[in-house]
Amino acid sequence: LNNAETTRVQALSELEKAKKTVEDLTNKLDAINKSKELAIQATEDAKTRTKQLEGGDSLEAVGKDGPLKQELDVAREQYVVALADLDAAKQELRKLKKDFEASLDMRLAAAQQEEESLHLAETNKQKADQLRKEIATIQESLTHVKAATEQAHEEEAQILAEKDVTRKTYKQALE
């Protein structure tokens, strides 16, 4: 029973740890999703701005050192940075998914271990009840045996006393 209870307590502790891990991973996942959305928005903005700069203005306005050329370069750099952020967010999301799955597996294992420990505790309780009944039966039998032994000792003492009386009688008759 003690082992089953200890196992149950450990399983509950592991389950709590798994719950905290799941909560942490969920929070991280939300943060990553927000970051991903921001990166996607920045990418879309950069694409839109790039299309405006490339298609909307004449080639003369863009020129080699024109302000639109500089703006186009900046937009491209922002686009590259947004793509890098998006890739980093995707990798972090994959990592969080893996951690989440591992945490879920741990949680399922802890729940299964708790179920097994409860079953083991119930089995041990039934065995303990059965042993108590057997002990009560044995104690009752022992009481009967003690009474029978006492009676046998009394009968033996009585027989010995009768034997002594008979021996004395024969001895006197013999004399």
PAZAPA-4460 file (N, C-alpha, C; in steps of 0.05 Angstrom, whole numbers, plus 32768, in hexadecimal, padded with zeros to 4 digits):
% residues 175
    n_x    n_y    n_z   ca_x   ca_y   ca_z    c_x    c_y    c_z   seq   type   mol
   8010   7FE8   8000   8000   8000   8000   8011   8019   8000     1      L     A
   8027   8018   8011   8039   802F   8011   8046   8033   7FF7     2      N     A
   804F   801E   7FEA   805C   8020   7FCF   8048   802B   7FBB     3      N     A
   8030   8022   7FBC   801C   802C   7FA9   8016   8049   7FAE     4      A     A
   8014   8051   7FC7   800F   806D   7FCD   8026   807E   7FC5     5      E     A
   803F   8075   7FC9   8057   8084   7FC1   8057   8087   7FA3     6      T     A
   8051   8071   7F95   8050   8072   7F77   803B   8086   7F6E     7      T     A
   8024   8086   7F7B   800E   8098   7F74   8017   80B5   7F78     8      R     A
   8024   80BB   7F8F   802D   80D6   7F95   8041   80DF   7F80     9      V     A
   8054   80CD   7F78   8067   80D3   7F64   805A   80D9   7F49    10      Q     A
   8046   80C9   7F43   8038   80CC   7F29   8029   80E7   7F29    11      A     A
   801D   80EF   7F40   8010   8108   7F41   8024   811F   7F3F    12      L     A
   803B   811C   7F4B   8050   8131   7F49   8059   8134   7F2C    13      S     A
   805E   811D   7F1F   8066   811E   7F03   8050   812A   7EF2    14      E     A
   8037   8125   7EF8   8021   8130   7EE9   8020   814E   7EEC    15      L     A
   8025   8158   7F05   8026   8175   7F09   803C   8182   7EFA    16      E     A
   8054   8175   7EFA   806A   817F   7EEA   8063   8180   7ECD    17      K     A
   8057   816B   7EC3   804F   816A   7EA7   803B   8181   7EA0    18      A     A
   8028   8185   7EB3   8015   819B   7EAF   8022   81B6   7EAD    19      K     A
   8036   81BB   7EBF   8045   81D4   7EBE   8054   81D7   7EA4    20      K     A
   8060   81C1   7E9B   806F   81C1   7E82   805D   81C7   7E6B    21      T     A
   8046   81BB   7E6B   8032   81C0   7E55   802A   81DD   7E56    22      V     A
   8025   81E8   7E6D   801D   8204   7E6F   8033   8216   7E65    23      E     A
   804C   8211   7E6D   8063   8221   7E63   8065   821F   7E45    24      D     A
   8063   8207   7E3B   8065   8203   7E1E   804E   8211   7E0F    25      L     A
   8037   8211   7E1B   8020   821E   7E0E   8026   823C   7E0D    26      T     A
   8030   8248   7E23   8037   8264   7E23   804C   826A   7E0E    27      N     A
   8060   825A   7E0D   8075   825E   7DF9   806A   825C   7DDD    28      K     A
   8058   8248   7DD9   804C   8245   7DBF   803C   825D   7DB7    29      L     A
   802D   8269   7DCA   801E   8281   7DC4   8031   8298   7DBC    30      D     A
   8047   829B   7DCB   805A   82B0   7DC5   8066   82AC   7DA9    31      A     A
   806D   8293   7DA3   8078   828D   7D88   8064   8293   7D72    32      I     A
   804B   828C   7D77   8036   8291   7D63   8033   82AF   7D5F    33      N     A
   8034   82BF   7D74   8032   82DC   7D71   804A   82E7   7D62    34      K     A
   8061   82DC   7D69   807A   82E4   7D5A   8078   82DD   7D3D    35      S     A
   806D   82C5   7D38   806A   82BC   7D1C   8056   82CE   7D0D    36      K     A
   8040   82D5   7D1A   802D   82E7   7D0D   8039   8302   7D07    37      E     A
   8049   830D   7D1A   8057   8327   7D15   806A   8324   7CFE    38      L     A
   8079   830E   7CFD   808C   830A   7CE7   807E   8308   7CCD    39      A     A
   8068   82FA   7CCC   8058   82F7   7CB3   804E   8312   7CAB    40      I     A
   8044   8322   7CBE   8039   833C   7CB8   8050   834E   7CAD    41      Q     A
   8067   834D   7CB9   807E   835D   7CB0   8086   8354   7C94    42      A     A
   8085   833A   7C8F   808C   8330   7C74   8078   833A   7C60    43      T     A
   805F   8339   7C67   804A   8342   7C54   804D   8360   7C4F    44      E     A
   8053   836F   7C64   8057   838C   7C60   806F   8391   7C4E    45      D     A
   8084   8382   7C53   809C   8385   7C42   8096   837E   7C25    46      A     A
   8087   8369   7C21   8080   8361   7C05   806F   8376   7BF8    47      K     A
   805C   8380   7C07   804B   8395   7BFC   805B   83AE   7BF5    48      T     A
   806C   83B6   7C07   807C   83CE   7C02   808F   83C9   7BEA    49      R     A
   809A   83B1   7BE8   80AC   83AB   7BD2   809D   83AC   7BB8    50      T     A
   8085   83A1   7BB7   8075   83A3   7B9E   806E   83BF   7B97    51      K     A
   8068   83CF   7BAB   8062   83EB   7BA6   807B   83F9   7B9A    52      Q     A
   8092   83F3   7BA6   80AA   8401   7B9C   80B2   83F7   7B81    53      L     A
   80AF   83DD   7B7C   80B8   83D3   7B62   80A4   83D9   7B4C    54      E     A
   808B   83D8   7B50   8077   83DB   7B3B   806C   83F7   7B39    55      G     A
   806A   8405   7B4E   805C   841F   7B4E   806C   8436   7B43    56      G     A
   8085   8436   7B45   8096   844D   7B3D   80A5   8446   7B24    57      D     A
   80AD   845A   7B16   80BD   8456   7AFD   80D9   844F   7B04    58      S     A
   80E7   8444   7AF1   8103   843C   7AF6   8115   8454   7AFB    59      L     A
   810D   846B   7AF0   811D   8483   7AF4   811D   848C   7B11    60      E     A
   8105   8489   7B1E   8103   8492   7B3A   8113   8480   7B4C    61      A     A
   8115   8466   7B44   8124   8453   7B55   8141   8459   7B53    62      V     A
   814C   845B   7B3B   8168   8463   7B36   817B   8454   7B48    63      G     A
   8195   845B   7B45   81AA   844D   7B55   81AA   8456   7B72    64      K     A
   81A8   8470   7B76   81AA   847A   7B92   8190   8489   7B9A    65      D     A
   817B   8484   7B8C   8162   8492   7B92   8156   8489   7BAD    66      G     A
   8144   849A   7BB8   8138   8493   7BD1   8127   847A   7BD0    67      P     A
   811B   8475   7BB9   810B   845D   7BB7   811C   8444   7BB7    68      L     A
   8134   8446   7BAB   8147   8430   7BAB   814F   8429   7BC7    69      K     A
   8155   843D   7BD7   815D   8439   7BF3   8145   842D   7C03    70      Q     A
   812D   8437   7BFE   8116   842C   7C0C   8111   840F   7C04    71      E     A
   8116   8409   7BEA   8113   83ED   7BE1   8127   83DB   7BEE    72      L     A
   8140   83E4   7BF1   8155   83D5   7BFE   814E   83D0   7C1B    73      D     A
   8144   83E4   7C28   813C   83E2   7C45   8125   83CE   7C47    74      V     A
   8111   83CF   7C35   80FB   83BD   7C35   8104   83A0   7C31    75      A     A
   8117   839D   7C1F   8122   8382   7C1A   8130   8377   7C33    76      R     A
   813F   8388   7C40   814D   8380   7C59   8139   8378   7C6E    77      E     A
   8124   8388   7C71   810F   8382   7C84   8101   8367   7C7D    78      Q     A
   80FE   8363   7C63   80F2   8349   7C5A   8104   8332   7C62    79      Y     A
   811E   8335   7C5D   8131   831F   7C64   8131   831B   7C82    80      V     A
   8131   8330   7C92   8130   832D   7CAF   8116   8320   7CB8    81      V     A
   8100   8328   7CAC   80E6   831C   7CB3   80E6   82FE   7CAC    82      A     A
   80F2   82F7   7C95   80F3   82DA   7C8E   8104   82CB   7CA2    83      L     A
   811A   82D7   7CAB   812C   82C9   7CBE   811C   82C6   7CD9    84      A     A
   810E   82DB   7CE1   80FE   82D9   7CFA   80E8   82C3   7CF7    85      D     A
   80DC   82C2   7CE0   80C8   82AE   7CDB   80D3   8292   7CDD    86      L     A
   80EB   828E   7CD1   80F8   8274   7CD2   80FF   826C   7CEF    87      D     A
   8109   8280   7CFE   8110   827B   7D1A   80F6   8274   7D2A    88      A     A
   80E1   8282   7D24   80C7   827C   7D32   80BD   8260   7D2B    89      A     A
   80C0   8258   7D12   80B8   823D   7D0A   80C8   8228   7D18    90      K     A
   80E2   822D   7D1A   80F3   8219   7D28   80EC   8218   7D46    91      Q     A
   80E7   822F   7D52   80DF   822F   7D6E   80C4   8221   7D71    92      E     A
   80B2   8225   7D5E   8098   8218   7D5F   809B   81FA   7D5E    93      L     A
   80AC   81F0   7D4C   80B1   81D3   7D4A   80BC   81C8   7D64    94      R     A
   80CF   81D7   7D70   80DB   81CF   7D89   80C5   81CD   7D9F    95      K     A
   80B4   81E2   7DA0   809F   81E2   7DB4   808B   81CC   7DAF    96      L     A
   8085   81C6   7D96   8073   81AF   7D91   8080   8195   7D9B    97      K     A
   809A   8192   7D96   80A7   8179   7DA0   80A6   8178   7DBE    98      K     A
   80AC   818F   7DCB   80AB   818F   7DE8   808F   818A   7DF2    99      D     A
   807B   8195   7DE4   805F   8191   7DEC   8058   8173   7DEA   100      F     A
   8060   8167   7DD4   805A   814A   7DD1   8068   813A   7DE6   101      E     A
   8081   8141   7DEC   808F   8132   7E01   8081   8136   7E1C   102      A     A
   8079   814E   7E21   806B   8154   7E3A   8050   8145   7E3B   103      S     A
   8043   8144   7E25   8029   8135   7E24   802E   8117   7E29   104      L     A
   8043   810D   7E1D   804A   80F1   7E22   8050   80EC   7E40   105      D     A
   805F   80FE   7E4C   8065   80FC   7E68   804C   80FD   7E79   106      M     A
   803A   810F   7E71   8021   8112   7E7F   8010   80F8   7E7D   107      R     A
   800F   80ED   7E65   8000   80D4   7E62   800C   80BD   7E72   108      L     A
   8027   80BC   7E72   8035   80A7   7E81   802F   80AB   7E9F   109      A     A
   8030   80C4   7EA8   802A   80C9   7EC5   800D   80C1   7ECC   110      A     A
   7FFB   80C7   7EBA   7FDF   80C0   7EBF   7FDC   80A2   7EC0   111      A     A
   7FE9   8094   7EAD   7FE8   8077   7EAD   7FF5   806B   7EC6   112      Q     A
   800B   8077   7ECF   8018   806D   7EE7   8006   8072   7EFF   113      Q     A
   7FF8   8088   7F00   7FE6   808E   7F16   7FCF   807A   7F16   114      E     A
   7FC5   8073   7EFE   7FAF   8060   7EFC   7FB9   8044   7F06   115      E     A
   7FD1   803D   7EFE   7FDC   8023   7F06   7FE0   8023   7F25   116      E     A
   7FEA   8039   7F30   7FEE   803A   7F4D   7FD4   8038   7F5C   117      S     A
   7FBF   8045   7F51   7FA4   8043   7F5E   7F9A   8026   7F5D   118      L     A
   7F9E   8019   7F46   7F96   7FFD   7F43   7FA6   7FEC   7F57   119      H     A
   7FC0   7FF1   7F58   7FD1   7FE2   7F6B   7FC8   7FE6   7F88   120      L     A
   7FC2   7FFF   7F8E   7FB9   8005   7FAA   7F9F   7FF7   7FB0   121      A     A
   7F8D   7FF6   7F9D   7F73   7FE8   7FA1   7F78   7FCA   7FA5   122      E     A
   7F8A   7FBF   7F94   7F91   7FA2   7F96   7F9D   7F9C   7FB2   123      T     A
   7FB0   7FAE   7FBA   7FBC   7FAA   7FD4   7FA8   7FAD   7FEB   124      N     A
   7F95   7FBE   7FE8   7F80   7FC1   7FFC   7F70   7FA8   7FFF   125      K     A
   7F69   7F9C   7FE8   7F59   7F83   7FE8   7F69   7F6D   7FF4   126      Q     A
   7F83   7F6C   7FEE   7F94   7F57   7FFA   7F96   7F5B   8018   127      K     A
   7F99   7F74   8021   7F9A   7F7A   803E   7F80   7F71   804B   128      A     A
   7F69   7F76   803F   7F50   7F6E   804B   7F4F   7F4F   804C   129      D     A
   7F57   7F42   8038   7F57   7F24   8037   7F6A   7F1A   804D   130      Q     A
   7F81   7F26   8050   7F94   7F1D   8065   7F88   7F22   8081   131      L     A
   7F7A   7F38   8085   7F6D   7F3D   809F   7F59   7F27   80A5   132      R     A
   7F4A   7F1F   8091   7F36   7F0A   8095   7F44   7EF0   809C   133      K     A
   7F5A   7EEA   808E   7F69   7ED1   8094   7F75   7ED2   80B0   134      E     A
   7F7F   7EE9   80B7   7F8A   7EEC   80D3   7F75   7EE8   80E8   135      I     A
   7F5D   7EF3   80E3   7F47   7EEF   80F6   7F40   7ED2   80F8   136      A     A
   7F3F   7EC4   80E1   7F38   7EA7   80E1   7F4E   7E97   80F0   137      T     A
   7F67   7E9E   80EB   7F7D   7E90   80F8   7F7C   7E95   8116   138      I     A
   7F77   7EAE   811E   7F75   7EB4   813B   7F5F   7EA5   8148   139      Q     A
   7F48   7EA2   813A   7F32   7E93   8145   7F3A   7E75   8148   140      E     A
   7F47   7E6B   8133   7F50   7E4F   8134   7F64   7E4B   814B   141      S     A
   7F76   7E5F   814E   7F8A   7E5E   8164   7F7C   7E5D   817F   142      L     A
   7F67   7E6D   8182   7F58   7E6D   819B   7F4C   7E51   81A0   143      T     A
   7F41   7E45   818B   7F35   7E2A   818E   7F4B   7E16   8195   144      H     A
   7F62   7E18   8188   7F78   7E06   818E   7F81   7E09   81AB   145      V     A
   7F83   7E22   81B4   7F8C   7E26   81D0   7F78   7E1A   81E3   146      K     A
   7F5E   7E1E   81DD   7F4A   7E12   81EF   7F4C   7DF3   81EF   147      A     A
   7F50   7DE8   81D7   7F52   7DCB   81D5   7F6B   7DC1   81E3   148      A     A
   7F81   7DD0   81E1   7F9A   7DC9   81EF   7F96   7DCA   820D   149      T     A
   7F89   7DDE   8216   7F83   7DE1   8233   7F73   7DCA   823D   150      E     A
   7F5E   7DC3   822D   7F4D   7DAD   8235   7F5D   7D93   8235   151      Q     A
   7F6F   7D8F   8221   7F7F   7D77   8220   7F92   7D76   8238   152      A     A
   7F9D   7D8D   8240   7FAE   7D8D   8258   7F9E   7D86   8271   153      H     A
   7F86   7D90   8273   7F75   7D89   828A   7F6F   7D6C   828B   154      E     A
   7F68   7D61   8273   7F61   7D44   8271   7F7A   7D34   8278   155      E     A
   7F91   7D3D   826E   7FAA   7D2E   8274   7FB0   7D2F   8293   156      E     A
   7FAB   7D46   829F   7FB0   7D48   82BC   7F9C   7D36   82CB   157      A     A
   7F84   7D36   82C1   7F70   7D24   82CE   7F77   7D07   82CB   158      Q     A
   7F80   7CFF   82B3   7F88   7CE4   82AE   7FA0   7CDC   82BF   159      I     A
   7FB3   7CEF   82C1   7FCB   7CEA   82D2   7FC2   7CE6   82F0   160      L     A
   7FAF   7CF7   82F8   7FA6   7CF5   8314   7F98   7CDA   8318   161      A     A
   7F87   7CD2   8305   7F79   7CB8   8307   7F8E   7CA1   8307   162      E     A
   7FA2   7CA5   82F7   7FB7   7C90   82F5   7FC6   7C8D   8310   163      K     A
   7FCC   7CA4   831C   7FD9   7CA4   8336   7FC7   7C96   834B   164      D     A
   7FAD   7C9C   834A   7F9B   7C90   835D   7F9A   7C72   8358   165      V     A
   7F98   7C6A   833F   7F97   7C4D   8338   7FB1   7C40   8340   166      T     A
   7FC8   7C4C   833C   7FE1   7C40   8343   7FE3   7C3D   8362   167      R     A
   7FDA   7C51   8371   7FDB   7C4E   838E   7FC8   7C37   8396   168      K     A
   7FB2   7C35   8389   7F9F   7C20   8390   7FAC   7C04   838A   169      T     A
   7FB8   7C02   8373   7FC6   7BE9   836D   7FDD   7BE4   8380   170      Y     A
   7FEA   7BF8   8387   8001   7BF5   8399   7FF7   7BEB   83B4   171      K     A
   7FE2   7BF7   83BE   7FD7   7BEE   83D8   7FCD   7BD2   83D6   172      Q     A
   7FC0   7BCB   83C0   7FB6   7BB0   83BC   7FCD   7B9D   83BB   173      A     A
   7FE2   7BA5   83AE   7FFA   7B94   83AC   8007   7B90   83C7   174      L     A
   8008   7BA4   83D7   8014   7BA2   83F1   8004   7B8F   8403   175      E     A
***
